Amino acid sequence: MSDILFHREIPEDLDTVRNVNMLAFGQSTEGDIVDVIRLSCPEAISFVAVEGECVVGHILFTPVTIDGSSIAGGMGLAPMSVLPEKQQLGIGSNLVYAGLDQFRKADCPFVIVLGHPGYYPRFGFKPASQYGMSCQWTGVPDEAFMILVLKEEVLKGIQGIIRYRTEFDVGL
Ligand SMILES: CC(C)(COP(=O)(O)OP(=O)(O)OC[C@H]1O[C@@H](n2cnc3c(N)ncnc32)[C@H](O)[C@@H]1OP(=O)(O)O)[C@@H](O)C(=O)NCCC(=O)NCCS
């Protein structure tokens, strides 16, 4: 792990980011979404894990909105990928922490994730339903849609459906 560097994605990383997504997910859907969002959404933030000159992990955060609210700055975590042979080494966790560190400094009010309830609570994520927030997609198990509230005061009195950018509507 000490040989792995974590930093914001740079243009030289793009091809290998796509490759990591392809190998981790076994399909091109996630890499396609990342490529589209990179062009359409300047607020999107990618971090990479780099070993030597090779990207071994990637995470994307994109802006989300809450229906009926003008709150800005919330982010959605998706997708995240680590090369299959590099999984279970803590790379994914460090990618999550890289994003969360940045968002705490940037006064981001909250981060959401739709993912495995056995993984994300270790970073402080809780079921979004505990805050009266719900997922835009039907059929999502309650415990799989999670939120990490970074600024409680901003979310006070706010409840509703949280929406990812439309680029995600092709499905993950
Ligand atoms: C999910 C993923 C990014 C985690 O990366 P990683 O570097 O292996 O993660 P870490 O080493 O930090 O953490 C490993 C932990 O994650 C858990 N984990 C990994 N994938 C998981 C999954 N799909 N569901 C639940 N838990 C999972 C492991 O069980 C392990 O838990 P433990 O620490 O309690 O043993 C990686 O497994 C991956 O690329 N998977 C394929 C793509 C994917 O499913 N991405 C997530 C959805 S966007």
The ligand as an ORCA input file, in Angstrom:
! r2SCAN-3c Opt
* xyz 0 1
  C     -15.880     -2.372     -4.191
  C     -14.384     -2.188     -4.436
  C     -14.119     -0.871     -5.143
  C     -13.672     -2.201     -3.070
  O     -12.296     -1.948     -3.296
  P     -11.200     -2.653     -2.375
  O      -9.910     -1.987     -2.630
  O     -11.267     -4.127     -2.536
  O     -11.763     -2.269     -0.937
  P     -10.990     -2.292      0.433
  O      -9.800     -3.180      0.330
  O     -10.818     -0.918      0.916
  O     -12.096     -2.943      1.352
  C     -12.364     -4.295      1.209
  C     -13.674     -4.547      1.911
  O     -14.736     -4.260      1.010
  C     -15.635     -5.332      1.002
  N     -16.230     -5.395     -0.320
  C     -15.646     -5.336     -1.498
  N     -16.566     -5.444     -2.477
  C     -17.751     -5.530     -1.875
  C     -19.061     -5.662     -2.344
  N     -19.363     -5.698     -3.652
  N     -20.015     -5.748     -1.451
  C     -19.742     -5.716     -0.136
  N     -18.533     -5.580      0.364
  C     -17.552     -5.513     -0.506
  C     -14.793     -6.520      1.303
  O     -15.560     -7.569      1.825
  C     -13.841     -5.968      2.367
  O     -14.489     -5.936      3.611
  P     -13.674     -6.196      4.963
  O     -12.686     -5.059      5.081
  O     -14.725     -6.158      6.004
  O     -13.017     -7.495      4.779
  C     -13.806     -3.343     -5.294
  O     -14.093     -4.566     -4.648
  C     -14.341     -3.362     -6.717
  O     -13.778     -2.736     -7.603
  N     -15.413     -4.133     -6.945
  C     -16.014     -4.236     -8.273
  C     -16.740     -2.956     -8.657
  C     -17.805     -2.587     -7.632
  O     -18.627     -3.421     -7.222
  N     -17.797     -1.316     -7.210
  C     -18.687     -0.816     -6.174
  C     -19.959     -0.340     -6.703
  S     -19.806      1.224     -7.526
*
